[in-house]
Amino acid sequence: MTSKTFFITGVSSGFGLALSREALAAGHTVIGTVRNEEARLAFEALDNGRAHAVVLDVTDMDAIPGVVADAEAHFGPVDVLVNNAGYGHEGVFEESPLHEMRRQFEVNVFGAVAVTHAFVPRFRERRRGHIVNITSMGGFITMPGIAYYCGSKFALEGISEVVGKELRPFGVHVTAVAPGSFRTDWAGRSMQRSPRSIPDYDALFDPIRRARQEKSGKQLGDPAKAAKAILDLTSLPEPPAHLLLGSDALSLVREKLAAMTADIDRWEGLTRSTDG
């Protein structure tokens, strides 16, 4: 595998850290974003020559272009951008304040879009590059209690697909990677939870919240194996626009697509009735 330079957001834990370790072990250079100086030192200790960290909050839109320019000036052209920074919000829709939705979208959508915006002209002009957006099976399927999170991942899936079509003529690829349940901090310390307040939702949602908390750290998915799969993805000459990770994501998304197809077929007459 030819040595590449990766720019990965959110490398302090989870998929970002796992992918960074895998890429470094394979001989690649990794530029990772972290939130503070302590995290910067810890990340660069992974490899004194090829692990480089920059302090960046992806919601600081004004800082992103300068950070990207400085990174390429110091470490050379980036080959692969991985938008990994993000978190999960859990809460019944009616109980979840709108400011929590705004924050969810600022990190999971606007942050990823802003970093992508900074790299797209560089990739287009060089006629090469690969953008990998870490979404979720929650960008395809839904379940009670994660409306804001699913909304953010549905948005990033759609944006990824459009940008991929726009950049394909220039040799630049875009892949939305949608993991299922993995043993990361997503359902643990990284998740923001709105407090319960409406008893009507107790029977529906309390068992879901409890099960998610109990399952945290015991999920089927192995982050190290996900990292290897993503690294393999970046070596493909024609990578897919969408990639599911995990057998749970595969089965749940297939069920969703089958249900959608059945609904489309059932209501085909009503759908066609609007034609002139």
matplotlib code that plots the C-alpha trace (Angstrom):
import matplotlib.pyplot as plt

x = [0.0, 1.4, 2.0, -0.7, -1.4, -4.7, -6.5, -8.9, -11.1, -11.8, -8.8, -8.8, -11.1, -13.4, -13.2, -10.8, -8.2, -8.6, -8.3, -5.3, -3.5, -4.3, -3.1, 0.1, 0.9, 0.5, 3.1, 0.8, 1.0, -1.9, -2.9, -5.6, -7.7, -8.0, -9.7, -6.8, -3.0, -3.0, -4.8, -2.3, 0.7, -1.0, -1.8, 1.7, 3.2, 1.7, 4.4, 7.0, 7.5, 4.1, 1.4, 0.6, -2.2, -3.8, -6.1, -9.5, -13.1, -14.9, -17.7, -15.2, -16.0, -13.7, -10.6, -11.0, -9.5, -6.4, -5.9, -6.2, -3.8, -1.2, -1.5, -0.8, 2.0, 3.7, 3.0, 2.3, -0.8, -3.6, -4.8, -7.7, -10.0, -12.0, -14.8, -15.1, -15.8, -19.3, -21.4, -24.8, -27.8, -30.5, -33.9, -37.6, -38.4, -41.0, -38.6, -35.5, -34.9, -34.2, -30.8, -29.8, -30.7, -28.8, -25.7, -26.1, -26.2, -23.4, -21.0, -22.2, -23.3, -21.9, -18.6, -18.1, -19.3, -17.0, -13.9, -14.9, -15.4, -11.8, -10.4, -12.6, -10.8, -7.4, -8.6, -10.3, -7.2, -5.0, -7.5, -7.3, -8.5, -10.9, -13.4, -14.8, -17.7, -18.4, -22.2, -24.2, -26.8, -28.9, -28.5, -30.7, -32.9, -34.6, -35.7, -37.4, -35.2, -32.6, -34.5, -31.8, -29.0, -30.7, -31.6, -27.9, -26.8, -29.5, -28.3, -24.6, -25.5, -27.4, -24.7, -22.0, -23.8, -24.3, -20.7, -19.5, -21.4, -20.1, -16.4, -16.3, -15.4, -12.2, -11.0, -12.2, -14.2, -16.7, -17.8, -20.3, -19.4, -22.3, -21.3, -23.8, -23.2, -19.5, -17.7, -16.9, -17.9, -20.9, -23.6, -21.4, -19.6, -19.8, -23.7, -25.7, -29.0, -32.0, -33.7, -37.1, -40.1, -43.3, -44.7, -46.6, -43.3, -42.2, -43.4, -42.0, -38.7, -37.4, -36.6, -34.8, -32.6, -31.9, -31.0, -28.6, -26.9, -26.5, -25.2, -22.6, -19.1, -20.5, -21.6, -20.8, -18.7, -14.9, -13.5, -10.1, -11.8, -13.8, -10.6, -9.0, -12.1, -12.0, -8.3, -8.9, -11.6, -9.2, -7.0, -9.7, -9.5, -13.3, -14.6, -18.4, -20.5, -22.0, -20.5, -22.2, -20.1, -21.4, -23.8, -26.5, -26.3, -26.6, -29.7, -31.5, -30.9, -32.0, -35.2, -35.8, -35.3, -37.6, -40.3, -39.9, -40.2, -43.4, -44.8, -43.9, -45.6, -48.7, -49.3, -48.1, -51.6, -51.9, -48.4, -49.1, -52.5, -50.8, -49.4, -50.9]
y = [0.0, 3.4, 5.7, 8.4, 11.4, 11.2, 14.1, 12.7, 14.7, 13.6, 11.2, 11.1, 8.1, 5.7, 5.2, 8.2, 6.8, 3.2, 4.4, 6.5, 3.5, 1.3, 3.9, 4.6, 0.9, 0.6, 3.3, 6.3, 9.8, 11.0, 14.5, 14.4, 17.0, 17.1, 19.4, 20.5, 20.5, 17.4, 15.4, 16.7, 15.5, 12.1, 11.6, 12.6, 10.1, 7.3, 7.9, 10.7, 11.0, 10.5, 11.3, 15.0, 16.7, 20.0, 21.6, 22.3, 22.4, 21.5, 24.0, 26.8, 27.5, 30.5, 28.6, 25.6, 27.0, 28.2, 24.9, 23.0, 25.3, 25.1, 21.3, 20.9, 23.5, 21.6, 18.0, 18.0, 17.4, 15.3, 12.3, 11.2, 13.3, 11.4, 13.4, 11.4, 14.0, 13.7, 12.5, 11.1, 12.8, 10.6, 11.9, 11.7, 14.3, 16.2, 16.2, 17.4, 21.2, 22.7, 24.0, 20.3, 19.7, 22.8, 21.6, 18.0, 19.4, 21.9, 19.1, 16.2, 18.1, 21.6, 20.6, 17.9, 20.1, 23.0, 20.7, 19.2, 22.7, 23.5, 20.4, 20.2, 22.9, 21.3, 17.8, 19.1, 21.1, 18.0, 15.8, 13.2, 12.6, 10.6, 12.0, 9.5, 10.7, 8.6, 8.5, 5.7, 3.0, 5.8, 7.6, 4.9, 3.4, 5.1, 4.2, 6.1, 8.4, 9.5, 11.8, 14.6, 12.1, 10.3, 13.6, 14.7, 11.4, 11.3, 14.8, 13.8, 10.7, 12.9, 15.6, 12.9, 11.4, 14.7, 15.9, 12.5, 13.0, 16.6, 15.6, 12.3, 14.0, 15.3, 11.9, 12.7, 10.0, 10.4, 7.5, 7.6, 4.9, 3.8, 1.7, -0.3, -0.9, -0.9, -0.9, 2.8, 5.5, 6.5, 5.1, 5.8, 9.0, 10.6, 10.5, 13.5, 12.5, 14.7, 14.1, 12.4, 14.5, 13.1, 9.9, 9.1, 8.0, 5.7, 2.4, 3.1, 4.7, 3.7, 0.1, 1.4, 3.8, 1.1, -1.5, 1.0, 1.8, -1.9, -2.8, 0.0, -1.6, -5.0, -4.3, -6.8, -4.4, -4.3, -0.7, -2.1, -4.2, -1.2, 0.8, -1.9, -2.0, 1.8, 1.7, -1.0, 1.2, 4.0, 1.8, 0.9, 2.6, 2.9, 3.0, 2.8, 5.8, 4.1, 1.4, -0.3, -1.7, -4.5, -7.3, -5.5, -2.5, -4.8, -6.7, -3.5, -1.5, -4.4, -4.6, -0.9, -1.0, -4.0, -2.2, 0.9, -1.1, -2.7, 0.7, 2.0, -0.9, -0.7, 3.0, 3.0, 3.9, 6.9, 8.0, 7.8, 9.6, 13.0, 12.9, 15.3]
z = [0.0, -1.0, 2.0, 2.3, 4.5, 6.5, 8.1, 10.7, 13.0, 16.6, 17.2, 21.0, 21.2, 19.4, 15.6, 15.2, 17.5, 16.2, 12.6, 13.5, 15.1, 12.1, 9.6, 11.5, 11.8, 8.0, 7.5, 6.8, 8.2, 10.3, 11.1, 13.8, 15.4, 19.2, 21.7, 24.0, 24.4, 26.7, 24.0, 21.4, 23.3, 23.9, 20.2, 19.0, 21.4, 19.3, 16.7, 17.0, 13.3, 11.6, 14.2, 14.2, 16.1, 15.7, 18.3, 16.7, 17.6, 14.4, 15.3, 15.1, 11.4, 11.2, 12.4, 10.0, 6.8, 8.5, 10.4, 7.1, 5.3, 8.1, 8.2, 4.5, 4.6, 7.5, 6.6, 2.9, 0.8, 2.4, 0.5, 2.7, 4.9, 7.5, 9.2, 12.3, 15.1, 16.4, 19.3, 20.0, 21.6, 23.2, 24.2, 23.5, 20.8, 23.0, 25.9, 24.0, 23.9, 20.5, 21.5, 21.9, 18.3, 17.2, 19.0, 17.5, 14.0, 14.6, 15.5, 13.4, 10.2, 10.0, 11.5, 8.9, 6.1, 7.1, 7.2, 3.9, 2.4, 3.3, 1.5, -1.6, -3.6, -2.8, -3.8, -6.9, -8.1, -7.4, -9.2, -6.4, -2.8, -0.8, 1.7, 4.2, 6.4, 9.4, 9.6, 11.2, 10.6, 12.2, 8.9, 7.4, 10.2, 13.1, 16.6, 19.4, 21.4, 18.9, 16.5, 16.6, 16.1, 13.2, 11.7, 11.7, 10.2, 7.5, 6.6, 6.4, 4.3, 1.8, 1.6, 1.1, -1.8, -3.6, -3.0, -4.3, -7.6, -7.9, -7.3, -9.2, -12.5, -10.8, -9.5, -6.0, -4.1, -1.2, 0.9, 3.8, 6.2, 8.4, 11.4, 13.5, 17.2, 18.2, 21.4, 21.5, 23.9, 21.7, 24.1, 27.2, 28.3, 24.8, 24.7, 25.7, 27.3, 27.8, 31.2, 31.3, 32.1, 30.5, 32.0, 28.9, 27.2, 30.1, 28.7, 25.2, 26.0, 29.4, 28.3, 25.3, 27.3, 29.9, 27.3, 25.6, 28.8, 29.8, 26.3, 26.2, 26.0, 25.1, 21.5, 18.7, 16.7, 17.2, 16.6, 15.5, 12.8, 11.7, 11.4, 9.3, 7.0, 6.6, 5.8, 3.2, 1.8, 1.2, -0.9, -3.4, -6.9, -7.0, -3.5, -2.8, -2.1, 1.0, 3.2, 6.1, 8.9, 11.1, 10.7, 12.8, 10.5, 7.5, 8.7, 10.0, 6.9, 4.7, 6.8, 6.4, 2.6, 2.3, 4.4, 2.2, -1.0, 0.3, 1.1, -2.3, -4.0, -1.8, -2.4, -6.1, -7.3, -5.1, -6.0, -9.7, -9.3, -9.2, -12.8, -15.2]

ax = plt.figure().add_subplot(projection="3d")
ax.plot(x, y, z, "-o")
ax.set_aspect("equal")
plt.show()
